[in-house]
Amino acid sequence: MTHLLAVLLALQSPRARAAPPAEVLEALAGARHQCQDAMSGLDARAADDAVAAVERADCLYRLGRLGSAAEALASLLGPAGGGDALSPHDRGEALALHAILLARTDRPADAESARLRMPSEDSARDHRVRAVLAATHGRLPAAWSLVDEALERWPRDPHAVRAAAEVAVLDPDRVTPAARAAIRRPVEVVRQHNLAVSALGAGDGPRCLTHVEQGLAAATDPEAPRLQELGYVCAVAAGRPDSASRLMLARRSVAALPAASVARHAELLLSAGRSREASRLLGVLRTEDPSLRRDVDSLRIRAFVQEGDLDGAVAVARPGAGHPGTRANLARTLGEAGRVSEAMALLDGACGELEGRAARDCQGLRDWLSR
């Protein structure tokens, strides 16, 4: 806590030395720990990666090293606000952070110049910069007005939330209700994420899902994907395919989700008789794990059989694909449909891979089909 207070003194202006609200202390502590963990990687990447250089400067800012952060961005952007290695969006992010840092290091004219080089837009980012510049110039009511407007218009934008915390550090005695609620949100997101992970580790999928939903209610847009991915795993563990489907659609990327959970999701859909949904999901699932690949092939065979598409099932059930028991079950279905030669071909491979009672049952199926 002593180090955190030192960081806060670096972040505060000479006009504001009162203790910030507890919510600000907790939020800054969480951000500081995240940056401490990330700095070594950012240090290594910043020389060759302009985006990493901006992230590193932001972490220096969060750690209270405002002068170092401002110098790093000045070097990246150059006197004309260049940053040619950055996309227009990332260059705007860098200019916004640079303007804030210049204002916080008592260079108001340079800060205003940096702000004017930002893209002209009506956004939470623009409101954040204007709010911090107003606060450092002593125009605190105007700063809070900008913060509250940003939170009302862009409640899930991280720039609006950061503006609330930044102005609260500069003016801790007049934190507005909207700003106080916004400052609590990142802390609540981390708390709910940690509770969800704990519940998942204890095998309590429903409780895990509840914590994820509560975290998503407080999350900003950049925080949501990590919670959606965790929530997807929780929903699958809880045996709730509809919740899993909703979270998968929100994430918009099957590739970002754990393949084992996607396979289990498909199995839940099959168990509910929803073979078409399962087939679509299995069709986009990719994995290099041989064991999981076998599980996926077995599920695809089951889905085709459930849909009545025996040709599709046979096409998947090549030698070694899927579990031998699944191929034996397909052979039974083929035999019942009068497709005996295809069934016998499947059993030629499957029976030799089975053991014990399963092997005896497979041989009995062969004998039945041979009659």
ABEGO torsion letter per residue (X at the ends): XAAAAAAAAAABBAABABBBBAAAAAAAAAAAAAAAAAAAAAAAAAAABAAAAAAAAAAAAAAGBAAAAAAAAAAAAEAAGBGAABBAAAAAAAAAAAAAAAAAAGBAAAAAAAAAABBBBBBAAAAAAAAAAAAAAGBAAAAAAAAAAAAAABAABAAAAAAAAAAAAABAAABBAAAAAAAAAAAAAAAAAAAAAAAAAAGBAAAAAAAAAAAAAABBAAAAAAAAAAAAAAAAAAGBAAAAAAAAAAAGBAAABBAAAAAAAAAAAAAAGBAAAAAAAAAABBBABAAAAAAAAAAAAAAAAAAGBAAAAAAABBBGBEBAAAAAAAAAAAAAAGBAAAAAAAAAAAAAABBEAAAAAAAAAAAAAAX
